[in-house]
Amino acid sequence: MTDTPVVLVNGPRQCGKTTLVRSLLPKERPYFTLDDDTTLASAKADPVGFMRQIDTAILDEVQRAPELLRAIKGAVDNDRRPGRFLLTGSANILALPTVSESLAGRMEVVTLLPLGQAEILREKSNFVDRAFSGELKAPSNIIVGPALVERALTGGYPEMIARTDPRRRSAWAREYIRAIVERDVSEIADVERLDQMPQLLRALAHHSGKLLNFAQLAGQIGLDDKTARRYIGIFENLFLVRRIEPWFRNPLKRLVKTPKLFFLDSGLLAALTGLSQDRIAKDRSVLGALLETFVANEILRLTTWSDARPTIHHYRDKDQDEVDIILEDESGDIIGLEVKAAATVTAQDFKGLRKVSAATGGAFKAGWVLYDGDKILPFGEKLAAVPLSCLWSN
């Protein structure tokens, strides 16, 4: 805000955007929320007139009146003082078809996701930067076993964290999802089969951490492939799910070039799939997808404050060898991360990591199997079993 006229804090509903922006600025800064029906009606009826009365302001939930962006552009072009407008949005407004002006060169977008474990524990984790620099430290905040499962079941939404009763967490999550599907979906897109959206979201929940097969998903709930793709795109714009694109290099042959899909919060995923401590204790096989989603979300959050700012991918080939997460920085350096929902690690768990290492040579900085343990154990050059707790330890 010290050098840019407009700042947009983008992210899912209830992740803390309003709390954050209102705590950052003096209370005398005018605040308008488009969740208020009268304010929304005014902004939609006369966006230029609405903005003409405002010198500086916080504008909350701006995706509800995308017409305002053109008026904001006009206001900024007449007066380019930095920090004039602080916006929040619960949808990726730059991807919405109704937005005709991008505010390019005038706006910085900051994505705020639900809380990461380092934030919850008030640690300053720099796991991603340490990985690229080759510095690996034993974890200071060790969370293993049932305590780790509980973290994954809770996720990062402040309301979920505040509720200690798992049933109350699930009740909040179900109501949260219902409100988004019934209100937010229809606000950002013209959806012919709104009644199918909850079914699609539940189907996606059972595919978190898996390759995204649009035709298979569509067939499960009676949609055509094209409609399923569009609806999944809507869920992405509402920060419910995210696609992770495949990673490949020329020396690697016979690759599977299909994206993976992840829920953007493991707590919401657990609520939609009915996971609990008791169910996981009886059947550990259901933990894998939840834990991989939990770890992918942790990495996504960590990359947003990493100096390396790597891109996130996955790797799989036709031999079914895979690496859950590939991080690649701007210089082409590679980190491979495999997630294992167990306290034991074997040499076989490094098969995909070794393939990526052999193909990338000096660009391969580390290949780690993240596991439910408390010790860093070497498995060869640049390869190690690493406690999941390293993700949130300083």
Beta strands, then each sheet from edge to edge (+ up, - down):
strand 1: 6-10
strand 2: 31-33
strand 3: 57-60
strand 4: 85-89
strand 5: 107-111
strand 6: 210-211
strand 7: 241-244
strand 8: 260-263
strand 9: 311-316
strand 10: 322-328
strand 11: 334-339
strand 12: 364-371
strand 13: 377-378
strand 14: 383-387
sheet 1: 2+ 3+ 4+ 1+ 5+
sheet 2: 6+ 8- 7+
sheet 3: 9+ 10- 11+ 12+ 14+ 13-
end
